[in-house]
Amino acid sequence: MKKQIFTLILVYLNLTWATAQTKSIDSFVKIDSVQVFQDDNYTGKGNKNEPILHAVVTIQGEGHMTVSEIRLNLEGTTNVKDIKAIKIYNTGNSDSFDPRNPSGELLATSRASKGIIKAKTNGTLEQGVNHIWIAVDVSEKANEGHKIDASLLSIKINNQDFTLANGNPDGSREVLLKRVLVLAPGDYGSKNYRIPAIITADDDALVILTDKRKFNSVDLPEDIDVITQRSTDNGKTWSEPVTVAQGKGRNKGFGDVNIIKTNSGKLIALFVGGVGLWNSTSEIPQGHFMSVSTDNGKTWSAPREITNQLYGAHCDDSVRKTWQASFFSSGQGLTLRDGRIMVVMVVRESLENHKLNNYIAYSDDEGETWKVSEKAMDGGDEAKAVELNDGTILLSSRTTGNRLWAKSTDRGQTWGEKKSWTEIWGNACDADIIRYTSTLDGYDKNRILHTLPNAKNRTNVTMWVSYDEGTSWPVKKTICKGESAYSSITILHDGTIGVYVEEDESVPYKMYFLNFSLDWLTDGNDIYKKPKK
């Protein structure tokens, strides 16, 4: 919700309110102020109860006031046919509104039209703060890129019209193919959710994995489950969660999952568990685990520990056995054309300091055995990798400011100099980089996608597009307008782009699925075409 507040002091109103009690009491009831907020987050085709405006009406005095009519217009809306219905809710003193299950009183439902809309209401405003929401049902036929907006013109209270001079804050809600709230605090008995990972399975289903942070939003060693869900309708609806790895108390949780699809179609979930990054030592290391699905994410094998293959006191490698801690970079891992799978590790090598470095864990037998590369990036944090057309591996790593990168020309075993991009910069945050199209597969262009909060803080998750194998990033567009953090990208079977992302840090977080076209991402300058056969 945009933090832009428009406060309207309407003047103290000398309205007499007569009680319906046997003893009549004369008292003054007045509107102290009205604050109007604009929700300018994206919305999606077919979404219901999507708030456009949020009016906070403060009443002073004893008693209540009757609301009989609310007037508004839809100026700023590209096409009123994109709106199936207008709904006005009053949630009383609660400032929470969940479009999936709106609480409070439905004051009115109205059809969308041009000009002034007079919504007849039958509700009351009580002493104190009252929250009124102007929401819409978005048509399934709404056009991607169209905007939906509204202006709150007046409220009729106790048969008097009160005009709102500032009922049209800046902003609007732009329509994506989809913007779906998948998980929110309180869902399925969990206080929080975090850490998105998404992939498209061979049966075209979308598969996501998420940290179910049952008791708080804190990282391991808290009690966390890894859960998974599937969508068979391109992200419109999602299955009930299935637990992949169940935490059983503090120091016995799991999280930070990375997902890989092998060339055979097997899905491999990689995650860590136990004592957490900063409590881990070589003697009692944070555990590394994997779980496998051979049915496109419907069912998963029990977690299998692979820690000793990677690091810690029981590792066979003389150097890695002294490492103190590690975790997998969450999101989507990488499968090379030749079948090698890999994931970026974030390693704390020393007991004396907290410096982190990047290494690559890789497997040539679909996860049965694992090996570790030479150091990929000194001072690297959460990172992802993509394969370029010439076989080079490009690594993108978390930092504050300009995003770091490095390359490997030997399938991820050794790595070149650490460098940074000028175009991609932002918050020190986990992000994603993924191949979209390659001329090697018959597409018309080479395209790579990258996400990151393009701000000093965790807001404004943005997507960049490169057409020259990651050398430059000439296209960028905001995909989350407000508070937003970790993100994971996948390509749907129809060629559209899907992003599983954290939004609304104030909660934290809400887990959204976004879906949009290349046409929208590039403002009409590039269009996805199916590969040539």
C-alpha positions in Angstrom: 0.0 0.0 0.0 1.4 3.3 -1.1 2.3 5.4 1.9 1.0 8.6 0.4 -1.6 10.2 2.7 -4.0 12.9 1.6 -5.6 14.4 4.8 -8.8 16.4 4.4 -9.9 18.4 7.4 -13.6 18.8 6.7 -14.3 21.3 9.6 -16.1 20.6 12.8 -19.7 19.8 12.0 -22.4 20.9 14.5 -24.5 17.9 13.8 -27.0 16.8 16.5 -27.3 13.1 17.0 -30.5 12.0 18.7 -30.3 8.6 20.3 -33.0 6.0 19.8 -32.9 5.3 23.6 -35.9 6.1 25.8 -33.9 9.0 27.2 -32.9 11.4 24.4 -29.3 12.7 24.6 -28.1 15.6 22.5 -24.5 15.3 21.5 -22.2 16.5 18.8 -20.8 14.1 16.2 -18.3 15.3 13.7 -15.9 14.1 11.0 -12.5 15.0 12.2 -10.5 14.0 9.1 -10.5 11.8 6.0 -7.3 10.2 4.7 -7.3 8.7 1.3 -4.6 6.1 0.3 -4.0 4.9 -3.3 -3.1 1.2 -3.8 -0.8 1.3 -6.9 0.4 -2.3 -6.8 -0.2 -4.3 -9.9 -3.3 -6.4 -10.2 -4.2 -9.4 -12.4 -6.9 -10.5 -14.9 -9.9 -12.0 -13.0 -8.8 -10.8 -9.6 -11.7 -10.1 -7.2 -12.1 -7.5 -4.4 -8.9 -5.7 -5.4 -8.7 -2.4 -3.4 -8.1 0.7 -5.4 -8.7 3.4 -2.7 -8.6 3.1 1.1 -10.4 5.9 3.0 -9.7 6.3 6.7 -12.5 8.3 8.2 -12.1 9.6 11.8 -15.3 10.4 13.8 -15.4 12.4 16.9 -18.2 12.5 19.4 -20.6 10.1 20.9 -22.7 7.7 18.8 -22.5 6.9 15.1 -23.2 8.4 11.7 -25.2 6.8 8.9 -23.6 6.5 5.4 -26.3 6.5 2.7 -24.3 7.2 -0.5 -20.7 7.2 -1.8 -19.9 9.0 -5.1 -16.9 8.2 -7.2 -15.7 8.0 -10.7 -13.3 5.8 -12.6 -11.2 8.5 -14.3 -7.7 7.2 -15.1 -9.1 3.8 -15.9 -8.1 2.7 -19.4 -11.4 0.9 -20.2 -14.3 0.6 -17.7 -15.1 -2.7 -19.3 -12.0 -4.1 -17.5 -14.0 -3.8 -14.3 -16.8 -6.3 -13.7 -18.0 -4.7 -10.4 -17.2 -2.1 -7.8 -17.5 -3.1 -4.2 -17.3 -0.9 -1.2 -16.4 -2.3 2.2 -16.2 -1.0 5.7 -13.8 -2.9 8.0 -14.5 -0.6 11.0 -11.4 0.0 13.1 -9.4 -2.7 11.3 -6.9 -1.5 8.7 -6.5 -5.1 7.3 -8.1 -6.1 4.0 -7.6 -9.5 2.4 -9.1 -9.7 -1.1 -9.3 -13.5 -0.9 -11.8 -13.3 2.1 -12.9 -9.7 2.7 -14.0 -9.1 6.3 -16.2 -6.3 7.5 -19.4 -4.9 6.1 -20.1 -4.8 2.3 -21.6 -1.3 2.0 -22.4 -1.4 -1.7 -21.9 -3.1 -5.0 -22.1 -1.1 -8.2 -21.6 -1.5 -11.9 -18.7 0.2 -13.6 -19.5 3.1 -15.9 -18.2 6.4 -17.1 -19.0 9.6 -15.3 -20.1 9.9 -11.7 -21.1 6.6 -10.0 -23.6 6.9 -7.1 -23.3 3.9 -4.9 -26.2 3.6 -2.5 -25.0 2.4 0.9 -26.6 1.3 4.1 -24.0 1.4 6.8 -22.7 3.2 9.8 -19.5 4.9 10.9 -18.7 4.6 14.6 -16.8 6.9 16.9 -13.0 6.7 16.2 -11.4 5.4 13.1 -13.3 3.7 10.3 -11.7 2.1 7.2 -13.5 2.2 3.9 -12.2 0.3 0.9 -13.1 1.0 -2.8 -12.5 -2.4 -4.5 -13.1 -3.9 -7.9 -13.5 -7.2 -9.6 -11.2 -7.3 -12.6 -12.6 -8.8 -15.8 -11.0 -12.0 -17.1 -11.0 -10.2 -20.5 -9.1 -7.1 -19.2 -6.1 -6.2 -21.3 -2.6 -6.6 -19.9 -1.1 -3.1 -19.3 -4.4 -1.4 -18.9 -4.8 0.7 -15.8 -7.6 0.8 -13.2 -8.2 3.9 -11.1 -10.8 5.7 -9.1 -11.6 9.0 -7.4 -13.6 9.2 -4.2 -15.7 12.3 -4.7 -18.1 12.5 -1.8 -19.7 10.7 1.1 -23.3 11.3 2.2 -23.4 11.1 6.0 -26.5 11.8 8.1 -28.1 13.0 4.8 -25.4 15.6 4.2 -22.9 15.4 1.3 -19.3 15.9 2.2 -17.1 16.6 -0.8 -13.6 15.2 -0.8 -11.2 17.7 -2.5 -8.3 15.3 -2.4 -9.9 11.9 -3.0 -7.7 11.1 -6.0 -4.2 10.3 -4.9 -1.5 9.7 -7.5 -1.2 6.2 -8.9 -3.3 3.4 -10.4 -3.4 -0.4 -10.6 -2.0 -1.8 -13.8 -3.2 -5.1 -15.0 -0.8 -8.1 -15.4 -1.8 -11.5 -16.8 -1.8 -12.6 -13.2 -0.9 -11.3 -9.7 -2.0 -13.9 -7.2 -1.5 -13.9 -3.4 -0.3 -17.4 -2.8 0.6 -17.3 0.9 0.2 -14.7 3.6 0.9 -14.5 7.3 -1.7 -16.6 9.2 -2.3 -19.1 6.3 -2.2 -22.7 7.3 -1.5 -21.8 10.9 1.9 -20.2 10.1 2.8 -16.7 11.3 5.1 -16.0 8.3 6.4 -17.3 4.9 9.6 -16.4 3.1 12.1 -17.5 0.5 10.6 -18.2 -2.9 11.7 -20.9 -5.4 9.8 -21.7 -8.6 10.2 -23.9 -11.7 8.1 -25.2 -14.6 7.8 -29.0 -14.5 7.8 -31.2 -17.6 4.0 -31.5 -17.4 3.8 -27.7 -17.6 2.7 -27.4 -14.0 4.3 -24.6 -12.0 6.0 -25.9 -8.8 6.9 -23.6 -5.9 8.8 -24.2 -2.7 8.6 -21.9 0.3 9.9 -21.5 3.9 6.9 -22.0 6.3 8.2 -20.0 9.2 5.7 -21.2 11.7 6.4 -19.0 14.7 8.3 -15.9 13.4 10.0 -14.6 10.3 13.5 -15.3 11.5 16.1 -17.5 9.6 17.4 -20.8 10.8 18.0 -22.1 13.5 14.2 -21.3 14.0 11.6 -24.0 13.5 10.9 -23.9 9.8 9.3 -26.3 7.3 9.9 -26.5 3.6 6.6 -26.7 1.8 5.6 -27.1 -1.9 2.6 -26.3 -4.0 1.6 -26.8 -7.7 -0.5 -24.9 -10.2 -1.9 -26.5 -13.3 -3.6 -23.4 -14.6 -0.6 -21.1 -15.2 -0.6 -19.8 -11.6 -4.2 -18.8 -11.2 -4.9 -21.3 -8.4 -2.5 -23.3 -6.2 -2.8 -26.6 -4.5 -2.8 -27.1 -0.8 0.8 -27.1 0.6 2.7 -30.4 0.9 5.5 -30.6 3.4 8.9 -31.6 1.9 10.9 -31.2 5.1 9.3 -30.7 8.5 11.0 -28.8 11.2 10.8 -30.2 14.7 11.8 -27.3 16.9 14.7 -24.9 17.2 17.9 -26.2 15.7 15.8 -28.8 13.9 14.3 -26.8 11.1 14.9 -26.6 7.3 14.9 -23.7 4.8 16.5 -21.7 2.0 15.4 -24.1 -0.7 16.8 -24.2 -4.2 15.1 -26.2 -7.0 16.6 -27.7 -10.1 15.0 -29.6 -13.0 17.3 -32.2 -14.5 17.4 -33.0 -18.2 15.4 -36.2 -17.4 12.6 -34.1 -15.8 13.5 -35.0 -12.2 13.0 -32.2 -9.7 15.7 -31.8 -7.0 15.1 -29.6 -4.0 18.2 -28.6 -2.1 18.0 -26.9 1.3 19.8 -26.6 4.6 18.8 -27.3 8.2 19.9 -27.3 11.8 22.0 -24.8 13.7 21.9 -21.9 11.2 24.7 -20.1 9.4 26.2 -18.2 12.3 26.1 -21.0 14.9 27.5 -23.6 12.5 31.0 -25.0 13.0 33.0 -27.6 11.2 32.3 -30.0 14.0 28.6 -29.2 14.2 27.9 -28.0 10.7 24.6 -26.6 9.3 23.2 -29.6 7.4 22.7 -29.8 3.6 19.9 -31.9 2.3 18.1 -32.9 -0.9 14.7 -34.2 -1.8 13.6 -35.6 -5.1 10.4 -35.6 -7.1 9.9 -37.9 -10.1 6.3 -37.0 -10.7 6.5 -33.2 -11.5 6.4 -32.1 -7.9 3.4 -34.0 -6.6 5.3 -36.1 -4.2 8.8 -35.9 -2.7 11.3 -38.3 -1.2 12.4 -38.0 2.4 15.3 -35.5 2.9 18.7 -37.1 2.3 21.7 -35.4 3.9 24.6 -34.6 1.7 26.6 -32.4 4.1 29.7 -34.6 4.3 30.1 -34.5 0.5 30.3 -30.8 0.6 32.1 -29.6 3.8 32.6 -30.1 7.6 34.7 -32.3 9.8 33.5 -35.5 8.1 34.2 -34.3 4.6 37.0 -36.2 2.8 38.5 -33.0 1.3 41.3 -31.6 3.6 40.4 -28.0 2.9 36.6 -28.2 3.0 36.6 -30.2 6.2 37.8 -27.0 8.0 34.9 -24.8 6.6 32.6 -23.5 9.3 29.3 -23.0 7.6 27.5 -23.0 4.3 24.0 -22.6 2.8 22.5 -23.0 -0.7 21.4 -19.8 -2.5 17.7 -20.1 -2.6 15.6 -19.9 -5.8 16.3 -21.8 -9.0 19.5 -23.8 -9.7 21.1 -24.5 -13.1 21.1 -27.5 -15.4 23.7 -27.3 -18.2 23.0 -28.5 -21.7 25.3 -31.5 -21.1 23.3 -32.5 -18.0 25.5 -31.2 -15.2 23.4 -29.6 -12.4 24.7 -26.9 -10.1 23.8 -24.7 -7.2 25.8 -21.8 -5.7 26.9 -22.3 -2.1 27.5 -19.4 0.3 30.4 -20.4 2.5 31.9 -19.1 5.8 35.4 -20.6 5.8 36.9 -19.2 8.9 35.9 -19.4 12.6 37.5 -16.0 13.2 35.4 -13.8 10.9 32.1 -13.7 9.1 33.3 -13.2 5.6 31.3 -15.2 3.0 32.5 -16.6 -0.3 30.8 -18.4 -3.3 31.5 -21.9 -4.4 29.6 -24.2 -6.8 28.2 -27.5 -5.8 27.7 -29.7 -8.9 26.7 -33.2 -9.8 27.0 -35.2 -13.0 24.7 -38.0 -11.9 21.5 -36.0 -11.1 22.4 -35.5 -7.4 23.6 -38.9 -6.4 27.0 -37.6 -5.7 28.3 -34.0 -5.3 31.5 -32.1 -5.9 32.6 -28.6 -5.1 34.3 -26.1 -7.4 37.2 -23.8 -6.7 36.3 -20.5 -5.2 33.8 -18.8 -7.5 33.7 -15.4 -5.9 35.7 -13.9 -3.0 33.3 -12.0 -0.8 30.2 -13.4 -2.6 26.8 -13.9 -1.0 23.6 -15.4 -2.3 24.1 -16.0 -6.0 22.7 -17.6 -9.1 24.2 -18.8 -12.4 23.1 -19.1 -16.1 24.7 -20.9 -19.0 25.7 -18.8 -22.0 25.5 -20.0 -25.6 29.3 -20.7 -25.8 29.1 -22.8 -22.6 30.5 -20.1 -20.3 28.8 -20.0 -16.9 27.8 -16.5 -15.7 27.5 -16.0 -11.9 25.5 -13.1 -10.4 26.1 -12.5 -6.7 24.5 -10.4 -4.0 26.1 -7.2 -2.8 25.2 -3.6 -1.9 25.1 -1.4 -4.9 26.3 -2.6 -8.3 25.6 -6.4 -8.8 28.7 -8.6 -8.9 29.5 -11.1 -11.6 32.1 -13.6 -12.6 32.5 -16.3 -15.3 33.7 -19.8 -15.7 34.8 -21.4 -19.0 35.3 -24.9 -17.6 31.7 -25.9 -16.6 31.9 -24.2 -13.3 35.1 -25.6 -11.9 37.3 -22.5 -11.9 36.3 -18.8 -12.1 37.6 -15.6 -13.4 37.9 -12.1 -12.0 35.1 -10.6 -9.9 33.4 -7.6 -11.7 30.2 -5.6 -11.5 27.5 -4.4 -13.8 26.7 -0.7 -14.1 23.0 -1.2 -15.1 22.0 -3.7 -12.4 22.3 -2.2 -8.9 20.2 -2.2 -5.7 19.8 -3.6 -2.3 21.9 -6.5 -1.0 19.3 -9.1 -1.7 18.9 -12.5 -3.1 17.8 -12.2 -6.8 17.5 -14.4 -9.9 19.1 -14.7 -13.3 17.6 -17.1 -15.9 17.8 -18.0 -19.5 14.7 -16.9 -21.4 15.5 -17.8 -25.0 18.5 -18.9 -27.0 19.1 -19.0 -30.7 20.6 -22.4 -30.1 17.0 -23.6 -29.5 15.6 -21.9 -32.6 14.5 -18.7 -31.0 14.9 -15.4 -32.9 17.0 -13.8 -30.1 19.1 -14.5 -27.1 17.5 -13.2 -24.0 18.5 -13.4 -20.3 16.4 -12.1 -17.4 17.6 -10.7 -14.1 15.6 -9.5 -11.0 16.7 -7.4 -8.0 15.2 -4.7 -5.7 16.3 -1.6 -7.7 16.7 0.6 -4.6 18.8 1.1 -1.5 16.2 -0.7 0.6 14.0 -3.7 -0.2 11.5 -2.1 -2.5 10.9 -1.9 -6.3 11.9 -5.4 -7.5 12.8 -4.8 -11.1 13.4 -7.1 -14.1 16.2 -6.5 -16.6 16.6 -8.0 -20.0 19.9 -8.7 -21.8 20.2 -9.5 -25.5 24.0 -10.0 -25.6 24.5 -12.8 -23.1 24.7 -10.7 -20.0 27.1 -8.1 -21.2 24.6 -5.2 -21.1 21.0 -4.8 -19.8 19.2 -2.2 -21.9 15.7 -3.1 -20.7 14.4 -2.8 -17.2 11.0 -2.5 -15.7 9.5 -2.4 -12.2 7.5 -5.6 -11.4 6.8 -4.8 -7.7 6.0 -1.2 -6.9 6.3 -1.3 -3.1 8.2 -3.3 -0.5 9.6 -6.4 -2.1 12.6 -8.6 -1.7 13.6 -12.2 -2.8 12.4 -13.3 -6.2 12.6 -16.4 -8.4 11.8 -16.6 -12.1 10.4 -19.3 -14.4 9.3 -19.5 -18.0 5.8 -20.8 -18.6 4.9 -23.3 -21.4 3.2 -20.5 -23.3 6.3 -18.3 -23.3 5.1 -15.9 -20.7 7.2 -15.0 -17.6 6.4 -16.1 -14.1 7.9 -14.6 -10.9 7.4 -15.9 -7.4 8.3 -13.0 -5.1 8.1 -11.6 -1.5 6.1 -8.4 -1.1 5.1 -6.3 1.9 8.0 -6.4 4.3 5.9 -4.8 7.0 4.2 -8.1 7.7 6.6 -9.8 6.7 6.1 -11.2 4.0 3.3 -12.0 1.5 4.2 -14.4 -1.2 2.9 -13.4 -4.7 3.0 -15.1 -8.1 3.3 -12.6 -11.0 2.8 -13.5 -14.7 3.4 -11.2 -17.6 4.4 -11.2 -21.3 7.6 -10.1 -22.9 5.5 -7.6 -24.8 4.5 -5.9 -21.5 8.0 -6.1 -20.0 9.5 -4.3 -23.0 6.7 -1.8 -23.5 5.9 -3.4 -26.9 9.4 -3.3 -28.2 9.9 -7.1 -28.1 7.5 -10.0 -28.6 7.9 -13.7 -27.8 7.9 -16.0 -30.8 7.8 -19.7 -30.6 11.1 -21.3 -31.7 11.7 -22.4 -35.2 11.5 -26.2 -35.6 
